[in-house]
Amino acid sequence: MRRTDLNNLLHLLRVGAFLAVMFWMLSVFGAQNIERQEESLRLALERDIVQCYALEGSYPPDLAYIEEHYGLTYDHGTFFVDYRPIGDNLYPDVTILRLGSKKP
């Protein structure tokens, strides 16, 4: 094997390793971003539910009510929110699920 062929091969290996590390880093940061979004959604839901109870004397009847009256917004393509009211004076059962990806 000629020296230039060996240098080209080493260069290709370095570039491949660099790209592999970059893709790995992007996937790690993407997963952390989804976790932050989920935590932010959880906190926003808790805040809006408690605020509704404090202002109106009852918990919100459904998720659409929170979105309409308290401005809750989230990515419906990334998260599914299961909102189950238990009663006017009982805190609702709220579950947040990620769609389309496995939890890291």
DASULJO-V105039 format. One record per helix or strand. SS is the DSSP state (H for helix, E for strand). FROM is the first residue (numbers start at 1). TO is the last residue. Records with the same first field share a line. If there is no record, write none. Layout:
BEGIN
SS = FROM-TO ; FROM-TO
END
This chain:
BEGIN
H = 3-56 ; 63-70
E = 79-84 ; 87-87 ; 90-90 ; 93-98
END
